[in-house]
Amino acid sequence: MNRPVAGMIAVALVLAGCGYRPSAVAPTLHPASSLAVTHPFPAQDLLAARLTNVATRVTPFHVDSSSSGMTITLIGAYADPARTVLFFRGTGNYQVEMGTISDDLGLINGGSGGQRIKPSIGDSWFSIDGGGPHPGLDGVANLVINVSYLRQYLVNNVTQLAGEWTWSIPLKVQPATTLPAPAHFGLGRWRGNIERLEVTPSVIHLRAVINGVSPGSIVGPGIPEIVALIDSAGTTIGFSSGDAGIIVPKQQVNPVNYQNSRIDYEWPRPATGGTFLLRFHGGGGSYSIPLTIEPIRSLAPG
């Protein structure tokens, strides 16, 4: 389970606000090539980014970007309304683990994460969770990806290489299906408001506002999760990302609106589908929403 780290989100926003600009010369776009990626797409890369079940929907690329004497290749990408994932390859054990992604409407906000991939030396992945690109009528989004530093893993330490690596790609955004849910529900002395409940090819995605409680009271060390996804056997499915935050910009926070929290959770979409309960617990009460998820195998490649 990965909870988006607040520092990662902050770094992404800082990068976006500190003179971010696409490079003057757009990188060269090549068809997918064995020079960049083997076919099928590397299994260890898909596993690391939790995309094994939707391998046919990962688009291979071969797009180079060079800065500070280092060339990094974008080798693949996946996007849906809840998640955007990028795969990179480089030499010298440099890894892309942080960046920003923008589309035609601007910066894509959300929790960010990423890591180097072993044993595939040189491969790494980076994702934005909780928000996806805005496609045009053709279902394709125009993405600009910006990275301001790389990490290099050496025997005894980790170093950084600063630069300006930029990629521009068109990417098909996989569709999401809205799941039936009440707009509002009581949760003891709190109140829940569903903003988004959907299933994409990769995840089950929930975004909701819990009125009556601050973020620090529902997310943190030792605090039970406010929401859980439970399968028909009664087993709790581990979330792949989950966080809570304030519902207004920081400069607008006051003692009243601080007692409202926006939660954003994702669970890996079970390959076999089935029936589930989305169970909220807190405020002295509980509330459950039944969900029916179709098997992934019924999805045609897209």
Helices and strands as residue ranges (DSSP letters): H 6-17, E 29-30, H 43-48, G 52-57, E 59-67, E 70-80, E 83-90, E 94-95, E 100-103, E 106-107, E 111-116, E 123-129, E 140-153, E 158-172, E 177-178, E 184-187, E 190-199, E 203-211, G 215-217, E 227-231, E 236-237, E 241-245, G 250-252, G 257-259, E 260-268, E 274-282, E 285-293, G 296-298
